[in-house]
């Protein structure tokens, strides 16, 4: 069997947090029609419950992300550019999720909801590019 190393732990925590942040958003979006049918306040209650694990997961992504950067070291200009794209997407993912949670109108809710979903997926994709 392969050895368990510090790298195993680092990537396990990073990917675990990514499953919560990205997978949780997709799952919550898929459940919204059923939650709406259960009551008008139910989607908001579910979103609040999700936020209690989503933001800690985002914090773990930031911490383990810095750990990844330090551990991987200098891998050349193409890798650095990919990292810059990833930093921008992480920022956009966090800011749009924050604005989505605080949106006052249905339109703002829909726009920031779509943006946070797209930027979370894009961050996941660029994360895989870095790990290749
Ligand atoms: C929404 C936030 C984030 C998501 C969804 C995400 C997702 C991922 C995923 C899925 C991987 C591939 C892991 C693997 O298969 O080995 C990855 C790798 C990586 N991520 Fe993230 N990440 C996020 C935030 C960050 C942040 C904030 C940083 C830097 C501060 C970062 C730096 C890295 C690096 C350097 C790798 C490559 C690790 C390696 O090759 O060992 N990530 N990320």
Backbone and ligand atoms as CSV (ligand in chain L), in Angstrom:
chain,resi,resn,atom,element,x,y,z
A,1,UNK,N,N,0.837,-1.203,0.000
A,1,UNK,CA,C,0.000,0.000,0.000
A,1,UNK,C,C,0.873,1.254,0.000
A,2,UNK,N,N,0.418,2.305,-0.672
A,2,UNK,CA,C,1.183,3.555,-0.722
A,2,UNK,C,C,1.265,4.176,0.670
A,3,UNK,N,N,2.364,4.918,0.906
A,3,UNK,CA,C,2.567,5.523,2.222
A,3,UNK,C,C,1.671,6.757,2.393
A,4,UNK,N,N,1.244,6.969,3.635
A,4,UNK,CA,C,0.507,8.199,3.963
A,4,UNK,C,C,1.536,9.245,4.389
A,5,UNK,N,N,1.575,10.380,3.689
A,5,UNK,CA,C,2.562,11.422,3.991
A,5,UNK,C,C,1.832,12.719,4.371
A,6,UNK,N,N,2.634,13.757,4.672
A,6,UNK,CA,C,2.061,15.068,4.972
A,6,UNK,C,C,1.336,15.617,3.736
A,7,UNK,N,N,1.864,15.252,2.533
A,7,UNK,CA,C,1.229,15.688,1.279
A,7,UNK,C,C,-0.177,15.072,1.153
A,8,UNK,N,N,-0.317,13.818,1.596
A,8,UNK,CA,C,-1.632,13.153,1.560
A,8,UNK,C,C,-2.617,13.966,2.398
A,9,UNK,N,N,-2.180,14.355,3.604
A,9,UNK,CA,C,-3.041,15.108,4.528
A,9,UNK,C,C,-3.394,16.477,3.937
A,10,UNK,N,N,-2.379,17.149,3.375
A,10,UNK,CA,C,-2.567,18.488,2.793
A,10,UNK,C,C,-3.608,18.443,1.668
A,11,UNK,N,N,-3.459,17.497,0.729
A,11,UNK,CA,C,-4.391,17.428,-0.406
A,11,UNK,C,C,-5.753,16.907,0.027
A,12,UNK,N,N,-5.757,15.996,1.027
A,12,UNK,CA,C,-7.043,15.484,1.551
A,12,UNK,C,C,-7.869,16.643,2.112
A,13,UNK,N,N,-7.245,17.496,2.935
A,13,UNK,CA,C,-7.972,18.607,3.555
A,13,UNK,C,C,-8.427,19.621,2.497
A,14,UNK,N,N,-7.535,19.893,1.510
A,14,UNK,CA,C,-7.874,20.866,0.461
A,14,UNK,C,C,-9.059,20.356,-0.374
A,15,UNK,N,N,-8.998,19.082,-0.771
A,15,UNK,CA,C,-10.068,18.525,-1.622
A,15,UNK,C,C,-11.352,18.332,-0.805
A,16,UNK,N,N,-11.223,17.935,0.462
A,16,UNK,CA,C,-12.416,17.787,1.319
A,16,UNK,C,C,-13.161,19.129,1.413
A,17,UNK,N,N,-12.404,20.202,1.673
A,17,UNK,CA,C,-13.028,21.526,1.781
A,17,UNK,C,C,-13.629,21.955,0.439
A,18,UNK,N,N,-12.955,21.597,-0.686
A,18,UNK,CA,C,-13.490,21.940,-2.015
A,18,UNK,C,C,-14.804,21.195,-2.271
A,19,UNK,N,N,-14.921,19.957,-1.787
A,19,UNK,CA,C,-16.176,19.207,-2.002
A,19,UNK,C,C,-17.328,19.904,-1.270
A,20,UNK,N,N,-17.033,20.444,-0.069
A,20,UNK,CA,C,-18.086,21.124,0.699
A,20,UNK,C,C,-18.461,22.440,0.007
A,21,UNK,N,N,-17.435,23.261,-0.338
A,21,UNK,CA,C,-17.685,24.591,-0.911
A,21,UNK,C,C,-18.362,24.489,-2.289
A,22,UNK,N,N,-17.805,23.658,-3.164
A,22,UNK,CA,C,-18.325,23.585,-4.538
A,22,UNK,C,C,-19.508,22.603,-4.618
A,23,UNK,N,N,-19.305,21.390,-4.105
A,23,UNK,CA,C,-20.362,20.371,-4.179
A,23,UNK,C,C,-21.598,20.776,-3.382
A,24,UNK,N,N,-21.376,21.451,-2.253
A,24,UNK,CA,C,-22.497,21.904,-1.424
A,24,UNK,C,C,-23.362,22.912,-2.165
A,25,UNK,N,N,-22.716,23.825,-2.912
A,25,UNK,CA,C,-23.481,24.829,-3.665
A,25,UNK,C,C,-24.328,24.167,-4.744
A,26,UNK,N,N,-23.743,23.189,-5.431
A,26,UNK,CA,C,-24.484,22.496,-6.505
A,26,UNK,C,C,-25.660,21.723,-5.896
A,27,UNK,N,N,-25.403,21.043,-4.776
A,27,UNK,CA,C,-26.455,20.247,-4.130
A,27,UNK,C,C,-27.586,21.146,-3.631
A,28,UNK,N,N,-27.201,22.265,-2.988
A,28,UNK,CA,C,-28.226,23.189,-2.469
A,28,UNK,C,C,-29.075,23.741,-3.625
A,29,UNK,N,N,-28.417,24.103,-4.732
A,29,UNK,CA,C,-29.155,24.634,-5.898
A,29,UNK,C,C,-30.139,23.580,-6.424
A,30,UNK,N,N,-29.703,22.334,-6.443
A,30,UNK,CA,C,-30.578,21.257,-6.949
A,30,UNK,C,C,-31.775,21.028,-6.025
A,31,UNK,N,N,-31.596,21.305,-4.724
A,31,UNK,CA,C,-32.666,21.053,-3.749
A,31,UNK,C,C,-33.678,22.203,-3.650
A,32,UNK,N,N,-33.328,23.394,-4.213
A,32,UNK,CA,C,-34.176,24.582,-4.029
A,32,UNK,C,C,-35.648,24.353,-4.429
A,33,UNK,N,N,-35.946,23.745,-5.593
A,33,UNK,CA,C,-37.370,23.548,-5.933
A,33,UNK,C,C,-38.119,22.741,-4.863
A,34,UNK,N,N,-37.491,21.679,-4.351
A,34,UNK,CA,C,-38.142,20.854,-3.319
A,34,UNK,C,C,-38.289,21.633,-2.013
A,35,UNK,N,N,-37.268,22.462,-1.689
A,35,UNK,CA,C,-37.317,23.261,-0.456
A,35,UNK,C,C,-38.404,24.328,-0.555
A,36,UNK,N,N,-38.531,24.949,-1.750
A,36,UNK,CA,C,-39.583,25.964,-1.968
A,36,UNK,C,C,-40.959,25.342,-1.785
A,37,UNK,N,N,-41.114,24.121,-2.301
A,37,UNK,CA,C,-42.409,23.437,-2.207
A,37,UNK,C,C,-42.762,23.141,-0.747
A,38,UNK,N,N,-41.709,22.988,0.088
A,38,UNK,CA,C,-41.937,22.688,1.510
A,38,UNK,C,C,-42.327,23.938,2.309
A,39,UNK,N,N,-42.072,25.125,1.752
A,39,UNK,CA,C,-42.426,26.367,2.466
A,39,UNK,C,C,-41.545,27.510,2.002
A,40,UNK,N,N,-42.075,28.736,2.012
A,40,UNK,CA,C,-41.320,29.873,1.459
A,40,UNK,C,C,-40.060,30.186,2.269
A,41,UNK,N,N,-40.093,29.888,3.594
A,41,UNK,CA,C,-38.920,30.196,4.431
A,41,UNK,C,C,-37.876,29.073,4.427
A,42,UNK,N,N,-38.251,27.925,3.872
A,42,UNK,CA,C,-37.365,26.751,3.975
A,42,UNK,C,C,-36.048,26.928,3.191
A,43,UNK,N,N,-36.064,27.463,1.932
A,43,UNK,CA,C,-34.786,27.638,1.237
A,43,UNK,C,C,-33.806,28.508,2.024
A,44,UNK,N,N,-34.304,29.596,2.647
A,44,UNK,CA,C,-33.427,30.497,3.415
A,44,UNK,C,C,-32.833,29.759,4.621
A,45,UNK,N,N,-33.675,28.972,5.307
A,45,UNK,CA,C,-33.192,28.210,6.476
A,45,UNK,C,C,-32.120,27.209,6.048
A,46,UNK,N,N,-32.342,26.551,4.894
A,46,UNK,CA,C,-31.358,25.571,4.402
A,46,UNK,C,C,-30.061,26.284,4.018
A,47,UNK,N,N,-30.185,27.463,3.371
A,47,UNK,CA,C,-28.986,28.220,2.969
A,47,UNK,C,C,-28.196,28.660,4.208
A,48,UNK,N,N,-28.912,29.089,5.262
A,48,UNK,CA,C,-28.222,29.490,6.501
A,48,UNK,C,C,-27.482,28.307,7.118
A,49,UNK,N,N,-28.132,27.130,7.094
A,49,UNK,CA,C,-27.490,25.928,7.645
A,49,UNK,C,C,-26.253,25.567,6.813
A,50,UNK,N,N,-26.377,25.673,5.488
A,50,UNK,CA,C,-25.229,25.375,4.614
A,50,UNK,C,C,-24.080,26.345,4.880
A,51,UNK,N,N,-24.417,27.638,5.070
A,51,UNK,CA,C,-23.369,28.642,5.310
A,51,UNK,C,C,-22.537,28.328,6.555
A,52,UNK,N,N,-23.140,27.630,7.515
A,52,UNK,CA,C,-22.393,27.298,8.742
A,52,UNK,C,C,-21.265,26.305,8.477
A,53,UNK,N,N,-21.364,25.527,7.372
A,53,UNK,CA,C,-20.205,24.670,7.045
A,53,UNK,C,C,-19.439,25.204,5.831
A,54,UNK,N,N,-20.124,26.003,4.986
A,54,UNK,CA,C,-19.466,26.478,3.756
A,54,UNK,C,C,-18.323,27.451,4.072
A,55,UNK,N,N,-18.566,28.404,5.008
A,55,UNK,CA,C,-17.511,29.402,5.282
A,55,UNK,C,C,-16.312,28.792,6.014
A,56,UNK,N,N,-16.523,27.887,7.003
A,56,UNK,CA,C,-15.351,27.197,7.551
A,56,UNK,C,C,-14.585,26.424,6.465
A,57,UNK,N,N,-15.324,25.814,5.512
A,57,UNK,CA,C,-14.656,25.086,4.412
A,57,UNK,C,C,-13.838,26.059,3.558
A,58,UNK,N,N,-14.386,27.258,3.309
A,58,UNK,CA,C,-13.658,28.267,2.524
A,58,UNK,C,C,-12.376,28.662,3.270
A,59,UNK,N,N,-12.483,28.782,4.604
A,59,UNK,CA,C,-11.293,29.095,5.421
A,59,UNK,C,C,-10.244,27.992,5.310
A,60,UNK,N,N,-10.691,26.739,5.331
A,60,UNK,CA,C,-9.753,25.605,5.197
A,60,UNK,C,C,-9.107,25.651,3.802
A,61,UNK,N,N,-9.890,26.024,2.759
A,61,UNK,CA,C,-9.325,26.132,1.400
A,61,UNK,C,C,-8.228,27.194,1.355
A,62,UNK,N,N,-8.450,28.333,2.033
A,62,UNK,CA,C,-7.432,29.398,2.036
A,62,UNK,C,C,-6.162,28.918,2.742
A,63,UNK,N,N,-6.351,28.293,3.929
A,63,UNK,CA,C,-5.180,27.850,4.711
A,63,UNK,C,C,-4.404,26.745,3.984
A,64,UNK,N,N,-5.132,25.717,3.506
A,64,UNK,CA,C,-4.442,24.613,2.831
A,64,UNK,C,C,-3.944,25.059,1.453
A,65,UNK,N,N,-4.611,26.093,0.861
A,65,UNK,CA,C,-4.139,26.635,-0.415
A,65,UNK,C,C,-2.762,27.269,-0.246
A,66,UNK,N,N,-2.599,28.061,0.834
A,66,UNK,CA,C,-1.287,28.669,1.119
A,66,UNK,C,C,-0.259,27.551,1.366
A,67,UNK,N,N,-0.692,26.519,2.112
A,67,UNK,CA,C,0.180,25.362,2.384
A,67,UNK,C,C,0.601,24.708,1.045
A,68,UNK,N,N,-0.363,24.564,0.102
A,68,UNK,CA,C,-0.051,23.993,-1.223
A,68,UNK,C,C,1.016,24.817,-1.933
A,69,UNK,N,N,0.822,26.157,-1.923
A,69,UNK,CA,C,1.747,27.044,-2.650
A,69,UNK,C,C,3.164,26.913,-2.076
A,70,UNK,N,N,3.246,26.923,-0.730
A,70,UNK,CA,C,4.558,26.810,-0.073
A,70,UNK,C,C,5.185,25.454,-0.391
A,71,UNK,N,N,4.381,24.388,-0.310
A,71,UNK,CA,C,4.906,23.031,-0.515
A,71,UNK,C,C,5.333,22.793,-1.964
A,72,UNK,N,N,4.587,23.372,-2.920
A,72,UNK,CA,C,4.900,23.122,-4.339
A,72,UNK,C,C,6.088,23.950,-4.820
A,73,UNK,N,N,6.321,25.121,-4.195
A,73,UNK,CA,C,7.487,25.951,-4.539
A,73,UNK,C,C,7.388,26.558,-5.934
A,74,UNK,N,N,8.547,26.982,-6.455
A,74,UNK,CA,C,8.607,27.656,-7.751
A,74,UNK,C,C,8.534,26.612,-8.870
A,75,UNK,N,N,7.461,26.666,-9.656
A,75,UNK,CA,C,7.305,25.686,-10.741
A,75,UNK,C,C,7.280,26.353,-12.110
A,76,UNK,N,N,7.791,27.581,-12.189
A,76,UNK,CA,C,7.905,28.241,-13.491
A,76,UNK,C,C,6.782,29.220,-13.784
A,77,UNK,N,N,6.970,30.034,-14.875
A,77,UNK,CA,C,6.041,31.126,-15.182
A,77,UNK,C,C,4.622,30.661,-15.541
A,78,UNK,N,N,4.481,29.546,-16.252
A,78,UNK,CA,C,3.138,29.080,-16.642
A,78,UNK,C,C,2.338,28.725,-15.381
A,79,UNK,N,N,3.022,28.051,-14.430
A,79,UNK,CA,C,2.369,27.677,-13.168
A,79,UNK,C,C,1.989,28.933,-12.381
A,80,UNK,N,N,2.889,29.921,-12.366
A,80,UNK,CA,C,2.622,31.175,-11.639
A,80,UNK,C,C,1.395,31.884,-12.215
A,81,UNK,N,N,1.299,31.905,-13.566
A,81,UNK,CA,C,0.144,32.562,-14.218
A,81,UNK,C,C,-1.146,31.818,-13.866
A,82,UNK,N,N,-1.069,30.489,-13.849
A,82,UNK,CA,C,-2.260,29.690,-13.497
A,82,UNK,C,C,-2.669,30.000,-12.058
A,83,UNK,N,N,-1.650,30.153,-11.187
A,83,UNK,CA,C,-1.938,30.497,-9.782
A,83,UNK,C,C,-2.634,31.855,-9.676
A,84,UNK,N,N,-2.175,32.844,-10.490
A,84,UNK,CA,C,-2.791,34.184,-10.465
A,84,UNK,C,C,-4.263,34.099,-10.873
A,85,UNK,N,N,-4.538,33.287,-11.904
A,85,UNK,CA,C,-5.935,33.086,-12.343
A,85,UNK,C,C,-6.726,32.481,-11.186
A,86,UNK,N,N,-6.097,31.513,-10.497
A,86,UNK,CA,C,-6.802,30.863,-9.390
A,86,UNK,C,C,-7.081,31.845,-8.246
A,87,UNK,N,N,-6.114,32.692,-7.898
A,87,UNK,CA,C,-6.339,33.683,-6.825
A,87,UNK,C,C,-7.532,34.578,-7.175
A,88,UNK,N,N,-7.588,35.012,-8.461
A,88,UNK,CA,C,-8.688,35.893,-8.895
A,88,UNK,C,C,-10.029,35.173,-8.750
A,89,UNK,N,N,-10.055,33.892,-9.162
A,89,UNK,CA,C,-11.300,33.120,-9.081
A,89,UNK,C,C,-11.714,32.872,-7.631
A,90,UNK,N,N,-10.729,32.596,-6.759
A,90,UNK,CA,C,-11.031,32.364,-5.334
A,90,UNK,C,C,-11.674,33.620,-4.744
A,91,UNK,N,N,-11.068,34.783,-5.070
A,91,UNK,CA,C,-11.605,36.054,-4.571
A,91,UNK,C,C,-13.034,36.258,-5.086
A,92,UNK,N,N,-13.233,36.036,-6.400
A,92,UNK,CA,C,-14.568,36.220,-7.000
A,92,UNK,C,C,-15.566,35.234,-6.380
A,93,UNK,N,N,-15.119,34.009,-6.137
A,93,UNK,CA,C,-15.999,32.982,-5.554
A,93,UNK,C,C,-16.455,33.398,-4.152
A,94,UNK,N,N,-15.511,33.895,-3.345
A,94,UNK,CA,C,-15.840,34.315,-1.974
A,94,UNK,C,C,-16.729,35.553,-1.959
A,95,UNK,N,N,-16.372,36.568,-2.788
A,95,UNK,CA,C,-17.122,37.838,-2.781
A,95,UNK,C,C,-18.552,37.613,-3.293
A,96,UNK,N,N,-18.704,36.840,-4.385
A,96,UNK,CA,C,-20.055,36.634,-4.938
A,96,UNK,C,C,-20.906,35.766,-4.005
A,97,UNK,N,N,-20.275,34.827,-3.283
A,97,UNK,CA,C,-21.033,34.016,-2.307
A,97,UNK,C,C,-21.531,34.913,-1.170
A,98,UNK,N,N,-20.668,35.842,-0.721
A,98,UNK,CA,C,-21.028,36.792,0.343
A,98,UNK,C,C,-22.197,37.680,-0.112
A,99,UNK,N,N,-22.081,38.213,-1.351
A,99,UNK,CA,C,-23.128,39.103,-1.872
A,99,UNK,C,C,-24.430,38.333,-2.113
A,100,UNK,N,N,-24.300,37.061,-2.531
A,100,UNK,CA,C,-25.491,36.223,-2.751
A,100,UNK,C,C,-26.254,36.043,-1.429
A,101,UNK,N,N,-25.489,35.785,-0.347
A,101,UNK,CA,C,-26.126,35.545,0.963
A,101,UNK,C,C,-26.815,36.810,1.481
A,102,UNK,N,N,-26.312,37.993,1.053
A,102,UNK,CA,C,-26.875,39.241,1.555
A,102,UNK,C,C,-27.779,39.955,0.552
A,103,UNK,N,N,-28.064,39.318,-0.586
A,103,UNK,CA,C,-28.867,39.973,-1.637
A,103,UNK,C,C,-30.261,40.303,-1.114
A,104,UNK,N,N,-30.723,41.535,-1.436
A,104,UNK,CA,C,-32.038,41.975,-0.950
A,104,UNK,C,C,-33.124,41.719,-1.996
A,105,UNK,N,N,-32.754,41.722,-3.291
A,105,UNK,CA,C,-33.772,41.525,-4.334
A,105,UNK,C,C,-33.594,40.137,-4.966
A,106,UNK,N,N,-34.664,39.664,-5.629
A,106,UNK,CA,C,-34.603,38.356,-6.309
A,106,UNK,C,C,-33.576,38.385,-7.435
A,107,UNK,N,N,-33.490,39.565,-8.110
A,107,UNK,CA,C,-32.568,39.699,-9.244
A,107,UNK,C,C,-31.106,39.569,-8.766
A,108,UNK,N,N,-30.780,40.317,-7.676
A,108,UNK,CA,C,-29.415,40.256,-7.136
A,108,UNK,C,C,-29.109,38.838,-6.651
A,109,UNK,N,N,-30.100,38.202,-6.051
A,109,UNK,CA,C,-29.948,36.820,-5.558
A,109,UNK,C,C,-29.605,35.880,-6.721
A,110,UNK,N,N,-30.332,36.056,-7.854
A,110,UNK,CA,C,-30.129,35.182,-9.016
A,110,UNK,C,C,-28.760,35.445,-9.654
A,111,UNK,N,N,-28.419,36.746,-9.821
A,111,UNK,CA,C,-27.148,37.093,-10.481
A,111,UNK,C,C,-25.967,36.589,-9.650
A,112,UNK,N,N,-25.956,36.908,-8.332
A,112,UNK,CA,C,-24.810,36.493,-7.495
A,112,UNK,C,C,-24.814,34.989,-7.266
A,113,UNK,N,N,-26.000,34.374,-7.276
A,113,UNK,CA,C,-26.074,32.914,-7.150
A,113,UNK,C,C,-25.414,32.241,-8.341
A,114,UNK,N,N,-25.736,32.742,-9.547
A,114,UNK,CA,C,-25.140,32.167,-10.761
A,114,UNK,C,C,-23.627,32.404,-10.773
A,115,UNK,N,N,-23.214,33.637,-10.381
A,115,UNK,CA,C,-21.778,33.966,-10.401
A,115,UNK,C,C,-20.990,33.133,-9.394
A,116,UNK,N,N,-21.575,32.926,-8.201
A,116,UNK,CA,C,-20.824,32.155,-7.202
A,116,UNK,C,C,-20.708,30.689,-7.638
A,117,UNK,N,N,-21.751,30.163,-8.279
A,117,UNK,CA,C,-21.677,28.785,-8.776
A,117,UNK,C,C,-20.617,28.648,-9.863
A,118,UNK,N,N,-20.630,29.595,-10.815
A,118,UNK,CA,C,-19.681,29.518,-11.938
A,118,UNK,C,C,-18.233,29.701,-11.479
A,119,UNK,N,N,-18.006,30.688,-10.584
A,119,UNK,CA,C,-16.625,30.932,-10.150
A,119,UNK,C,C,-16.110,29.785,-9.273
A,120,UNK,N,N,-17.022,29.150,-8.494
A,120,UNK,CA,C,-16.603,27.997,-7.679
A,120,UNK,C,C,-16.183,26.838,-8.592
A,121,UNK,N,N,-16.975,26.601,-9.648
A,121,UNK,CA,C,-16.633,25.518,-10.588
A,121,UNK,C,C,-15.322,25.818,-11.310
A,122,UNK,N,N,-15.154,27.090,-11.722
A,122,UNK,CA,C,-13.922,27.476,-12.428
A,122,UNK,C,C,-12.703,27.312,-11.517
A,123,UNK,N,N,-12.865,27.644,-10.221
A,123,UNK,CA,C,-11.740,27.491,-9.272
A,123,UNK,C,C,-11.354,26.023,-9.147
A,124,UNK,N,N,-12.368,25.161,-9.098
A,124,UNK,CA,C,-12.123,23.714,-9.019
A,124,UNK,C,C,-11.327,23.256,-10.241
A,125,UNK,N,N,-11.755,23.740,-11.428
A,125,UNK,CA,C,-11.103,23.345,-12.681
A,125,UNK,C,C,-9.632,23.784,-12.686
A,126,UNK,N,N,-9.394,25.043,-12.291
A,126,UNK,CA,C,-8.008,25.557,-12.297
A,126,UNK,C,C,-7.171,24.840,-11.224
A,127,UNK,N,N,-7.828,24.444,-10.117
A,127,UNK,CA,C,-7.124,23.653,-9.093
A,127,UNK,C,C,-6.594,22.352,-9.677
A,128,UNK,N,N,-7.415,21.700,-10.500
A,128,UNK,CA,C,-6.987,20.448,-11.150
A,128,UNK,C,C,-5.830,20.731,-12.114
A,129,UNK,N,N,-5.893,21.891,-12.826
A,129,UNK,CA,C,-4.786,22.247,-13.736
A,129,UNK,C,C,-3.476,22.363,-12.958
A,130,UNK,N,N,-3.552,22.929,-11.728
A,130,UNK,CA,C,-2.334,23.103,-10.918
A,130,UNK,C,C,-1.768,21.759,-10.467
A,131,UNK,N,N,-2.670,20.819,-10.214
A,131,UNK,CA,C,-2.228,19.535,-9.654
A,131,UNK,C,C,-1.677,18.589,-10.717
A,132,UNK,N,N,-1.853,18.943,-12.013
A,132,UNK,CA,C,-1.421,18.036,-13.087
A,132,UNK,C,C,0.088,17.929,-13.156
L,1,LIG,C1,C,-12.699,27.965,-3.772
L,1,LIG,C2,C,-11.450,27.688,-3.390
L,1,LIG,C3,C,-10.622,26.534,-3.916
L,1,LIG,C4,C,-10.983,25.384,-4.576
L,1,LIG,C5,C,-12.384,24.919,-4.982
L,1,LIG,C6,C,-9.762,24.645,-4.838
L,1,LIG,C7,C,-9.690,23.409,-5.458
L,1,LIG,C8,C,-8.526,22.709,-5.714
L,1,LIG,C9,C,-8.441,21.366,-6.241
L,1,LIG,C10,C,-9.630,20.466,-6.576
L,1,LIG,C11,C,-7.130,21.058,-6.372
L,1,LIG,C12,C,-6.537,19.735,-6.916
L,1,LIG,C13,C,-6.025,18.883,-5.758
L,1,LIG,C14,C,-5.426,17.572,-6.271
L,1,LIG,O1,O,-6.130,16.834,-6.969
L,1,LIG,O2,O,-4.258,17.283,-6.000
L,1,LIG,C15,C,-6.356,22.198,-5.966
L,1,LIG,C16,C,-4.979,22.271,-5.985
L,1,LIG,C17,C,-4.248,23.378,-5.599
L,1,LIG,N1,N,-4.737,24.529,-5.006
L,1,LIG,FE1,FE,-6.702,24.930,-4.632
L,1,LIG,N2,N,-8.687,25.369,-4.347
L,1,LIG,C18,C,-9.177,26.518,-3.763
L,1,LIG,C19,C,-8.432,27.499,-3.134
L,1,LIG,C20,C,-7.044,27.621,-3.210
L,1,LIG,C21,C,-6.288,28.730,-2.690
L,1,LIG,C22,C,-6.884,29.929,-1.935
L,1,LIG,C23,C,-4.974,28.498,-3.016
L,1,LIG,C24,C,-3.752,29.322,-2.716
L,1,LIG,C25,C,-3.662,30.216,-1.751
L,1,LIG,C26,C,-4.904,27.225,-3.708
L,1,LIG,C27,C,-3.758,26.635,-4.202
L,1,LIG,C28,C,-3.684,25.389,-4.791
L,1,LIG,C29,C,-2.459,24.766,-5.273
L,1,LIG,C30,C,-1.050,25.367,-5.245
L,1,LIG,C31,C,-2.809,23.498,-5.773
L,1,LIG,C32,C,-1.857,22.432,-6.359
L,1,LIG,C33,C,-1.508,21.455,-5.228
L,1,LIG,C34,C,-0.553,20.349,-5.661
L,1,LIG,O3,O,-0.232,20.223,-6.839
L,1,LIG,O4,O,-0.101,19.594,-4.789
L,1,LIG,N3,N,-6.179,26.714,-3.796
L,1,LIG,N4,N,-7.222,23.186,-5.533
